[in-house]
Amino acid sequence: MQKEQPRKDFTLEVNHLKTYFRTDAGVVKAVDDVSFNLRKGETVGIVGESGSGKSVTSISIMRLIQSPPGWIEGGEMLFHSPTFGTVDLAKLSEKDIRRIRGNEISMIFQEPMSSLNPVYTCGNQVMEAIMLHQNVGRREAKRRTIEWFEKVRLPRPEYIFHSYPHEISGGQKQRVMIAMALSCQPAILIADEPTTALDVTVQATILELLRNLRDEHDTSIVFITHDLGVIAELADRVMVMYRGKIVEQGPVFEVFSNPQHPYTKGLLACRPRLDMKMKVLPVISDFMTTDEAGNHSSVEQKYASVGEALLMNFIDDDEVRERQDNLMKQPPLLQVRDLKTWFPLKKNLLGKPLEYVKAVDGVSFEVYPGETVGLVGESGCGKTTLGRTLLRLIEPTGGEIIYDGRDIRAFSHGELRRLRKDVQMIFQDPYSSLNPRLTVGEAILEPMRIHGVERNETLRKDRVIELLETVSLRPEHFYRYPHEFSGGQRQRICIARALALNPKFIICDESVSALDVSVQAQVLNLLNHLKEAFNFTYVFISHDLSVVKFMSDRIIVMNKGVVEEMGRAEDIYENPQREYTRKLINAIPKADLEEIRRRYLKRSFGELEGVSV
């Protein structure tokens, strides 16, 4: 490695970075002349939609670009290493970059399932990184691994240590990845959407852990996310990326208080607000025009500012209360009484259960026609199990599920099949919900054929094309396969498939949790539009209370299989009755300007005596 003297107080200097990919349609400039600096102990946030180039920027720094089809076309990435001096990461040999990657520069990847080796236990994978870079034995490596598992709030660290990736939840896999990345206490940590799959309380713990690591060890952090609330909580500076370029960057307080680029204004306005009830979420196209190819240009269109966009969509509280009162004057469409779903944990030699996991334990509530009931809680609280039990995708242990006057638990197989024409579910992961061998059109046609919707194939195909247009897709998408679409488009395809049977009741299970804020806003607006147009009834499951509050008339807060609290969405947020609910609300990242200003001044100038921050 060629050594130079470190310059200034920078840990990393990226100058005119260009990363290109060759595709059938030509060369894609994923990162196009990007320059930025990262100081020691600083956190830089990178935000933007899918395809903006933020993740490609990070894997370029790590030298993980797969060639072919990708390559680093030009630029330099100067890393001022504590061990090796100043080196250009773009020019290092594969042997040299391996000495830095995972040790002095570490990365938390977005998708933990594809990042963890399925044939090794979680503990062994973290131990491997520690032994490789820290020069310690197996016993010490195991001790450190379990210690890091405890720091990232993994339940039963010893059990997780001996578990394989498929045996733990998505949120737990993400925390294993975080523990692995932090285990060598790197000089630079790149975090690519590290908290997307986590509930707000675990997310708050991880953000606090990253802050402590930064402050105690002067670690520099590049934090990539679509959640501007998280950026406000953690970052010192923010870079906004769009189509491979940085369109705006600066201190977090300046960018949040006075965004200059229309794209930045759109991103700030897309996020559901906790302090007001909104009719429609603003989207990127409200601030920027779109050409025929689907590309945004930086021309302001509908709103001049974020504040104007929010005020134009504000709903008065009296209007909200009147709607709720009218909904509850009707007979309930769904009545759940003392519902239990238990899973055997231990059995005796004869197979009799000795101990249970009580995923749902005595839950009761009603849902009225045209209403959206939000179901919120931490991972493992039972909300997804409850949603699946309502459809008998999981068989209940006890209680009643009365839909439209009839107990679903007493339904025969044929009756249950007919019920699923009226009650549909939109699952959390759209990619695994779609058959990769079927075109999008065939995937939507399949349930229509099974349930005899429309008289013939021609009418069914016309209906599918109409549904595609309803969810803002094009007729030619009928012939494409799921892998040809973005995550947001796949989620809209799943919505179209759910609508194909003309249902009355839809269960949405974390249907927007992995989407960019701009795509999330489009999907949430679509669901609300369809509710108004077709009088749908929703049960909306999410760990994101701000999204649940925007969508819901009433909210049910679950914890450890039971209902902690239930009531109007506004009442739950403004006046929570239970400590658990207050903990959930307090853990939500808040992009409050005064709080951002206070953190900015404290980080910039420290606790100065007599100076108010």
C-alpha positions in Angstrom: 0.0 0.0 0.0 1.3 3.5 -0.9 1.3 5.7 2.2 0.7 9.5 2.3 0.4 12.0 5.1 -3.3 12.4 6.3 -4.8 15.7 5.2 -6.9 17.9 7.5 -9.2 16.0 9.8 -10.9 13.9 7.1 -11.2 10.2 7.4 -12.5 9.8 3.9 -12.4 12.0 0.8 -14.5 11.0 -2.2 -13.7 13.0 -5.3 -15.6 12.8 -8.6 -16.6 9.2 -8.1 -18.2 7.5 -11.1 -19.7 4.0 -11.0 -21.4 2.6 -14.2 -23.3 -0.5 -15.1 -23.7 -2.1 -18.5 -27.3 -3.2 -19.3 -29.3 -4.3 -22.4 -30.6 -0.7 -22.6 -27.0 0.8 -22.5 -24.7 2.1 -19.8 -26.4 3.3 -16.6 -24.5 6.0 -14.7 -25.5 4.8 -11.2 -23.1 7.2 -9.5 -22.2 10.2 -11.6 -19.5 12.5 -10.4 -20.1 12.4 -6.7 -17.8 14.2 -4.3 -18.0 14.5 -0.5 -15.8 14.4 2.7 -16.3 12.5 5.9 -14.6 13.9 9.0 -13.4 11.9 12.0 -16.3 11.2 14.4 -18.8 12.7 12.0 -22.1 11.1 10.8 -23.1 11.9 7.2 -26.6 10.9 6.1 -27.4 10.0 2.5 -31.0 10.1 1.5 -32.9 9.5 -1.8 -35.3 7.2 -3.5 -34.5 3.7 -4.8 -32.2 4.1 -7.8 -30.8 7.4 -6.6 -27.3 5.9 -6.3 -26.9 6.0 -2.5 -26.3 2.2 -2.0 -24.1 2.0 -5.1 -22.0 4.8 -3.6 -21.5 2.8 -0.4 -20.6 -0.5 -2.1 -18.2 1.5 -4.3 -16.4 2.6 -1.2 -16.3 -1.0 0.0 -15.0 -2.1 -3.5 -17.9 -4.6 -3.7 -19.1 -3.6 -7.2 -19.6 -6.8 -9.2 -17.7 -6.8 -12.5 -19.3 -7.4 -14.9 -21.7 -5.7 -15.2 -20.5 -2.8 -13.0 -17.2 -0.9 -12.7 -15.7 2.2 -11.2 -15.2 4.5 -14.1 -13.3 7.2 -12.4 -12.5 9.3 -9.3 -10.7 8.7 -6.1 -11.6 7.5 -2.6 -8.9 8.6 -0.2 -9.1 6.7 3.1 -6.9 8.1 5.9 -6.3 4.8 7.7 -5.0 4.7 11.3 -2.8 1.6 10.3 -1.9 2.1 6.6 -1.8 5.8 6.2 -3.6 7.5 3.3 -4.6 5.1 0.5 -6.9 5.4 -2.6 -9.5 2.6 -2.1 -10.2 2.7 -5.9 -6.6 1.6 -6.7 -5.9 -0.9 -4.0 -5.3 -4.6 -4.9 -7.9 -7.2 -3.8 -5.4 -8.4 -1.1 -4.9 -5.0 0.3 -8.6 -4.0 0.3 -9.4 -7.2 2.3 -7.2 -6.0 5.1 -9.3 -2.9 5.4 -12.8 -4.2 4.5 -14.6 -5.5 7.6 -11.9 -4.2 9.9 -11.3 -0.5 9.4 -14.2 0.1 7.1 -17.3 -2.0 7.9 -20.8 -2.2 6.5 -24.2 -3.1 7.6 -26.1 -4.3 4.6 -29.7 -3.6 3.8 -30.9 -7.2 3.3 -29.7 -9.5 6.2 -31.0 -12.7 4.8 -28.8 -12.5 1.6 -25.8 -11.2 3.7 -25.7 -14.0 6.2 -24.4 -17.5 5.2 -27.3 -20.0 5.7 -25.0 -22.9 6.4 -23.2 -21.3 9.5 -24.7 -20.3 12.8 -25.1 -16.6 13.6 -22.5 -16.8 16.3 -19.8 -18.5 14.1 -20.2 -15.8 11.4 -19.6 -13.0 13.9 -16.7 -14.9 15.5 -15.1 -15.4 12.1 -14.9 -11.6 11.6 -13.5 -11.1 15.1 -10.8 -13.8 14.8 -9.8 -12.7 11.3 -9.2 -9.1 12.2 -8.6 -9.0 16.0 -6.1 -11.8 16.4 -7.9 -13.5 19.3 -8.8 -17.1 20.1 -12.2 -18.8 19.8 -13.1 -18.5 23.5 -12.4 -14.7 23.5 -14.2 -14.3 20.2 -17.3 -16.1 21.5 -17.3 -13.9 24.6 -17.1 -10.7 22.5 -19.8 -12.0 20.1 -22.3 -12.6 22.9 -21.4 -9.3 24.4 -22.2 -7.6 21.1 -25.5 -9.6 20.8 -26.4 -8.2 24.2 -25.5 -4.6 23.1 -27.8 -4.8 20.0 -30.7 -6.0 22.2 -31.0 -9.6 20.8 -33.2 -11.7 23.1 -31.5 -14.9 24.5 -28.0 -14.1 23.0 -26.8 -17.7 23.7 -29.7 -19.1 21.8 -29.1 -16.7 18.9 -25.4 -17.6 18.9 -26.2 -21.2 18.1 -29.1 -20.5 15.7 -29.0 -20.5 11.9 -30.2 -17.4 10.0 -33.5 -19.1 8.9 -34.4 -19.8 12.6 -34.6 -16.2 13.7 -36.8 -13.2 12.6 -35.9 -10.6 10.0 -35.3 -8.0 12.7 -33.1 -10.4 14.7 -31.0 -11.1 11.5 -30.6 -7.4 11.0 -29.3 -7.0 14.6 -26.8 -9.9 14.0 -25.5 -8.0 11.0 -25.2 -4.9 13.1 -23.2 -6.8 15.8 -20.9 -8.2 13.1 -20.2 -4.8 11.6 -19.5 -3.2 15.0 -17.5 -6.1 16.4 -14.1 -4.8 15.2 -14.9 -1.2 16.1 -14.1 0.2 12.6 -12.8 3.7 11.8 -15.7 4.1 9.2 -19.1 2.4 9.5 -21.3 2.4 6.5 -24.9 1.6 7.5 -27.2 0.9 4.5 -30.8 1.0 5.7 -29.8 -0.7 9.0 -33.1 -0.1 10.8 -35.7 -0.5 8.1 -37.0 -3.9 9.3 -36.9 -2.9 13.0 -39.6 -1.6 15.2 -39.3 1.9 16.7 -38.0 0.8 20.1 -35.3 -1.5 18.8 -34.5 1.2 16.2 -34.0 3.8 19.0 -31.7 1.3 20.8 -29.6 0.8 17.6 -29.4 4.6 16.9 -28.2 5.1 20.5 -25.6 2.4 20.1 -24.3 4.0 16.9 -24.2 7.4 18.7 -22.2 5.9 21.6 -19.8 4.1 19.2 -19.3 7.4 17.3 -18.7 9.4 20.5 -16.5 6.9 22.4 -14.3 5.8 19.5 -14.5 8.7 17.1 -16.0 6.4 14.5 -17.1 8.1 11.3 -20.5 6.9 10.0 -22.1 7.0 6.6 -25.8 6.4 7.3 -28.0 5.6 4.3 -31.8 5.6 4.7 -35.1 6.8 3.2 -36.3 7.8 6.6 -35.6 11.5 7.2 -36.7 11.2 10.8 -33.7 8.9 11.4 -31.4 11.3 9.6 -32.6 14.1 11.9 -31.9 11.9 15.0 -28.4 10.8 14.1 -26.6 12.8 11.3 -24.5 15.9 11.4 -24.7 16.5 7.7 -27.0 15.2 5.0 -26.6 14.5 1.3 -29.6 14.2 -1.0 -29.0 12.0 -4.0 -31.1 11.9 -7.2 -30.3 9.9 -10.3 -26.7 9.4 -9.4 -25.9 12.9 -8.4 -25.8 15.0 -5.1 -28.5 17.6 -5.6 -28.2 19.2 -2.1 -26.0 18.8 0.9 -25.3 20.6 4.1 -25.7 20.6 7.9 -28.9 18.7 8.9 -30.5 21.8 10.5 -30.0 23.9 7.4 -31.3 21.3 5.0 -34.4 20.6 7.1 -35.2 24.2 7.9 -34.6 25.6 4.5 -34.4 23.0 1.7 -33.4 24.5 -1.6 -34.0 21.7 -4.2 -37.6 20.7 -5.1 -36.6 17.1 -4.7 -35.5 17.6 -1.1 -38.8 19.5 -0.4 -40.7 16.5 -1.8 -38.8 14.0 0.4 -39.5 16.1 3.5 -43.2 16.4 2.8 -43.8 12.7 1.9 -43.4 11.5 5.5 -46.7 11.0 7.5 -46.9 13.5 10.3 -47.8 12.7 13.9 -48.8 16.3 14.8 -51.6 16.6 12.3 -54.2 14.5 10.4 -53.8 14.7 6.7 -56.1 13.9 3.8 -53.4 13.0 1.3 -49.7 12.7 1.6 -47.7 15.0 -0.7 -45.5 13.1 -3.2 -42.4 13.9 -5.2 -44.4 14.8 -8.3 -46.2 17.6 -6.4 -42.8 19.4 -6.3 -41.3 18.2 -9.6 -42.6 17.6 -13.1 -42.2 14.2 -14.8 -41.2 13.6 -18.4 -42.6 10.8 -20.7 -39.7 8.5 -19.7 -40.7 8.8 -16.0 -37.7 11.0 -15.1 -38.2 13.9 -12.7 -37.0 17.4 -13.6 -36.3 20.0 -11.0 -39.3 22.2 -11.9 -41.7 23.0 -9.0 -45.2 22.1 -9.8 -48.0 22.0 -7.2 -46.5 23.3 -3.9 -43.9 26.0 -3.3 -42.9 24.8 0.2 -43.2 21.8 2.5 -45.4 23.9 4.9 -47.9 24.7 2.2 -48.1 21.1 1.1 -49.0 20.1 4.7 -51.5 22.9 5.4 -53.4 22.2 2.1 -54.0 18.6 3.2 -54.8 19.2 6.9 -58.0 17.7 8.3 -59.9 19.4 11.1 -60.3 17.3 14.3 -64.1 17.9 14.3 -64.3 16.3 10.8 -62.3 13.3 12.1 -64.6 12.8 15.1 -67.7 13.1 12.9 -66.4 10.4 10.5 -65.7 8.1 13.4 -69.1 8.6 15.0 -70.8 7.8 11.7 -68.8 4.6 11.2 -69.6 3.3 14.7 -73.4 3.7 14.2 -73.3 0.7 11.8 -73.3 -3.0 12.8 -69.7 -4.2 12.9 -68.4 -6.2 9.9 -65.9 -8.1 12.1 -66.2 -9.1 15.7 -63.2 -10.7 17.5 -64.0 -12.2 20.9 -61.3 -13.6 23.3 -59.2 -14.8 20.4 -56.2 -17.1 21.3 -53.4 -18.4 19.1 -50.9 -20.5 21.0 -47.9 -22.4 19.7 -46.4 -25.4 21.5 -42.9 -24.7 22.8 -42.2 -27.9 24.7 -43.8 -31.4 24.5 -43.5 -34.5 26.6 -42.6 -38.0 25.2 -46.2 -38.6 24.2 -46.3 -35.3 22.2 -48.5 -33.5 24.7 -47.7 -29.7 24.9 -46.1 -28.7 28.2 -45.4 -25.1 27.5 -46.8 -22.6 25.0 -45.9 -19.3 23.2 -49.0 -17.3 23.6 -48.7 -15.2 20.4 -52.3 -14.0 20.7 -53.9 -14.3 24.1 -57.5 -13.2 24.7 -57.8 -10.4 22.1 -61.2 -8.8 21.5 -62.2 -5.9 19.2 -64.7 -4.9 16.4 -64.1 -3.4 12.9 -66.9 -1.4 11.3 -67.7 -1.2 7.5 -65.5 1.4 5.8 -63.2 1.7 8.8 -59.4 1.3 9.0 -58.2 -0.2 12.2 -54.5 0.1 12.8 -52.6 -2.7 14.6 -49.3 -1.5 16.0 -46.6 -2.9 18.3 -43.1 -4.2 18.5 -41.8 -7.3 16.7 -43.1 -10.4 18.4 -46.1 -8.6 19.9 -48.5 -10.9 17.9 -49.9 -8.5 15.4 -49.0 -10.5 12.3 -50.1 -13.7 13.9 -53.4 -12.0 14.7 -53.8 -10.9 11.1 -53.2 -14.3 9.7 -55.5 -15.9 12.3 -58.4 -13.7 11.2 -58.1 -15.4 7.8 -57.4 -18.8 9.3 -54.1 -19.0 7.6 -53.1 -19.9 11.2 -55.7 -21.9 13.1 -56.8 -20.2 16.4 -56.5 -22.0 19.7 -59.7 -20.5 21.1 -62.2 -17.6 20.8 -64.5 -16.4 18.1 -64.0 -14.6 14.7 -67.4 -13.4 13.5 -67.4 -11.9 10.0 -70.6 -10.5 8.6 -72.6 -12.4 11.3 -71.0 -15.8 10.9 -68.2 -17.5 13.0 -65.3 -18.2 10.6 -64.0 -20.9 13.0 -67.0 -23.0 12.1 -66.5 -22.7 8.3 -65.8 -25.8 6.2 -63.0 -25.8 3.7 -65.3 -24.8 0.8 -66.9 -22.0 2.9 -63.4 -20.7 3.9 -62.4 -20.7 0.2 -65.4 -18.6 -0.7 -64.7 -16.3 2.3 -61.3 -15.5 0.9 -62.9 -13.9 -2.2 -64.3 -11.3 0.2 -61.4 -11.0 2.6 -57.9 -10.5 1.1 -54.4 -10.0 2.5 -51.5 -7.8 1.3 -48.4 -9.4 2.6 -45.2 -7.7 3.9 -42.8 -9.0 1.2 -44.2 -8.5 -2.3 -41.4 -10.3 -4.0 -42.0 -13.6 -2.1 -45.8 -13.2 -2.6 -45.5 -13.3 -6.4 -44.6 -16.4 -8.4 -41.4 -15.5 -10.3 -42.4 -17.9 -13.1 -45.7 -16.1 -13.8 -46.0 -12.7 -15.6 -47.7 -10.0 -13.6 -50.9 -10.4 -15.7 -51.1 -14.2 -15.0 -50.5 -13.6 -11.3 -53.5 -11.3 -11.2 -55.6 -13.5 -13.5 -55.0 -16.7 -11.4 -57.4 -15.9 -8.5 -60.0 -14.5 -10.9 -60.1 -17.9 -12.7 -60.3 -19.9 -9.4 -63.2 -17.8 -8.1 -65.0 -17.4 -11.5 -64.7 -13.7 -11.7 -66.0 -12.4 -15.2 -67.5 -14.7 -17.9 -64.4 -15.3 -20.1 -60.7 -14.7 -20.5 -61.1 -11.6 -22.6 -63.2 -9.8 -19.9 -60.7 -11.0 -17.2 -57.8 -9.6 -19.1 -59.6 -6.3 -19.6 -60.2 -6.3 -15.9 -56.5 -6.9 -15.1 -55.4 -4.1 -17.4 -58.0 -1.8 -15.6 -56.5 -2.8 -12.2 -53.0 -2.2 -13.4 -54.0 1.3 -14.4 -55.8 1.8 -11.1 -52.6 1.2 -9.2 -50.6 3.6 -11.5 -49.0 0.9 -13.7 -49.2 0.6 -17.5 -51.1 -2.0 -19.7 -47.8 -3.3 -21.1 -46.7 -4.4 -17.6 -49.2 -7.3 -18.0 -46.4 -9.3 -19.8 -43.5 -8.6 -17.5 -42.2 -10.7 -14.7 -41.9 -9.6 -11.0 -38.1 -9.3 -11.1 -38.5 -6.5 -13.7 -40.1 -4.2 -11.2 -39.0 -2.0 -8.3 -40.2 -2.8 -4.7 -42.9 -0.1 -4.8 -44.2 -1.4 -8.2 -44.3 -5.0 -6.9 -46.3 -3.8 -3.8 -48.8 -2.1 -6.2 -49.0 -5.4 -8.2 -49.9 -7.2 -5.0 -52.6 -4.6 -4.2 -54.0 -5.0 -7.8 -54.1 -8.8 -7.2 -56.0 -8.3 -3.9 -58.5 -6.0 -5.7 -59.1 -8.5 -8.5 -61.7 -10.4 -6.5 -63.7 -7.3 -5.5 -63.1 -7.9 -1.7 -64.9 -6.1 1.1 -62.2 -6.5 3.7 -58.4 -6.2 3.3 -55.7 -7.0 5.8 -52.5 -5.1 5.1 -49.5 -6.7 6.9 -46.5 -4.3 6.9 -47.4 -3.5 3.3 -45.2 -0.3 3.1 -42.5 -0.9 5.7 -39.7 -1.5 3.2 -40.6 1.2 0.7 -39.0 4.6 0.2 -41.0 7.5 1.8 -42.0 8.8 -1.7 -43.2 5.4 -2.9 -44.7 4.7 0.6 -46.7 8.0 0.2 -48.0 6.9 -3.2 -49.1 3.4 -1.9 -50.8 4.9 1.2 -52.6 7.5 -0.9 -53.7 4.7 -3.3 -55.1 2.6 -0.4 -57.0 5.5 1.0 -58.4 6.4 -2.5 -59.5 2.8 -3.0 -61.2 2.8 0.4 -63.2 5.9 -0.5 -64.0 4.6 -4.0 -65.0 1.1 -3.1 -65.9 1.4 0.7 -63.1 -1.1 1.6 -62.5 -2.0 5.3 -58.9 -2.4 6.4 -56.9 -3.9 9.2 -53.6 -2.1 8.8 -50.6 -3.8 10.5 -47.4 -1.9 11.0 -44.6 -1.2 13.5 -44.5 2.5 12.2 -46.9 4.5 14.4 -46.8 7.6 12.1 -48.0 5.5 9.1 -50.7 3.8 11.3 -51.9 7.1 12.5 -52.2 8.5 9.0 -54.1 5.5 7.7 -56.3 4.6 10.7 -59.6 5.7 12.3 -58.8 3.7 15.4 -55.6 2.1 16.7 -55.1 -1.1 18.6 -51.7 -1.3 20.5 -50.5 -4.9 21.1 -47.8 -6.1 23.5 -46.9 -9.8 24.2 -50.1 -11.1 22.6 -52.6 -8.9 24.4 -54.2 -5.5 23.7 -52.5 -2.8 25.7 -54.7 0.1 24.5 -57.4 0.8 21.9 -59.0 4.1 20.8 -59.2 6.9 18.2 -55.8 7.4 16.4 -55.5 11.0 17.6 -56.4 10.2 21.2 -53.8 7.3 21.3 -51.1 9.7 20.2 -52.1 12.8 22.1 -53.0 11.1 25.3 -51.7 7.5 25.6 -53.0 5.8 28.7 -50.4 3.0 29.1 -46.6 3.2 29.6 -46.0 0.8 26.8 -47.8 3.1 24.3 -45.8 6.1 25.6 -42.6 4.2 25.1 -43.6 3.4 21.5 -44.4 7.1 20.7 -41.3 8.4 22.4 -39.1 6.1 20.3 -40.4 7.5 17.0 -37.7 9.6 15.3 -39.0 13.2 15.2 -37.8 15.7 12.6 -38.5 18.6 15.0 -36.5 21.7 13.9 -35.8 22.9 17.4 -34.6 19.5 18.5 -32.4 19.3 15.4 -31.0 22.7 16.1 -30.2 21.8 19.8 -28.4 18.6 18.7 -26.5 20.5 16.0 -25.3 23.2 18.4 -24.4 20.6 21.0 -22.4 18.5 18.5 -20.7 21.6 17.0 -19.8 23.5 20.1 -20.3 21.1 23.0 -21.7 21.9 26.4 -20.5 25.5 26.9 -21.1 27.0 30.3 -23.6 29.8 30.1 -24.5 29.0 26.4 -28.1 27.7 25.8 -28.3 25.0 23.2 
